[in-house]
Amino acid sequence: TKNIKMSLIILSISSVIIYLISKMSILSKTNEIETKRIIGVKKSDIYKIFISEILAITTIYNIPGVVISAYILKTLSKISYLSNYITINCITIITTILLLYTLNIIIVSSLIYNVLKKDFSNILCTNLD
């Protein structure tokens, strides 16, 4: 249970950060998404673009963050007082990474869904203004 608790702590901190980054990214690209929809790009292709982007971001930024956090926590766990509260091992790290990828995909998919649920008449009206 210590492994799961540590994974959830690391995951929750990372997920808040990735949610905010993803939300800013998608909000800044709303016009781009709408333009792609107007010219006929399929919703599934738009999902693929953003899912591949979040997978790249997760791999480049979050995985090193998890590894560095695990190293710091492993170092802290050597302190006798903290050794009862901190357990870091390969299972914890792998679980955290898998949960991080899963959560990031869910977050980005839900954010994109909110942008893509507009129908063409709403997109055209907002782009004409």
Secondary structure, 3 states (H helix, E strand, C coil): CHHHHHHHHHHHHHHHHHHHHHHHHHHHCHHHHHHHHHCCCCHHHHHHHHHHHHHHHHHHHHHHHHHHHHHHHHHHCCCCCCCCCCCCCHHHHHHHHHHHHHHHHHHHHHHHHHHHCCCHHHHHHHHHC
